[in-house]
Each structure stands twice: as structure tokens, then as C-alpha cells.
């Protein structure tokens, strides 16, 4: 998925491509609409949820 980076907020990612939502949910990020999703980068969220950011980015790129 071109244009999505780990420094983008989850909100930005979902506005860029809503099709990423199921992947994030499957990875354990269930609060896609919560306020922190608007201010927390994907990398920060992955760290909080114990998710390997590189593996997550690879999965996003394969969408």
C-alpha cells in the first residue's frame, strides 16, 4: 500500500485507505475510532499493543 508510513496516525491511515481497518483489527488494534487513534502514530500503537511494526507494515504493503 503506497503512501502509508508507520509515522502516520491510525486516523490518517484509515482516511488514506479504509481497507486497512480489518488488518489492524486482526492485529489487535480494536480501537480504531477512539481519540488516541487520531493522535497516535501506527508505530506508537503497535508498541503499546506489542505488535511487530515491521511485520505490520509488510502486511499493509501487501494489501
Helices and strands as residue ranges (DSSP letters): H 10-16, G 18-20, H 21-27, H 35-39, H 42-49, H 53-61
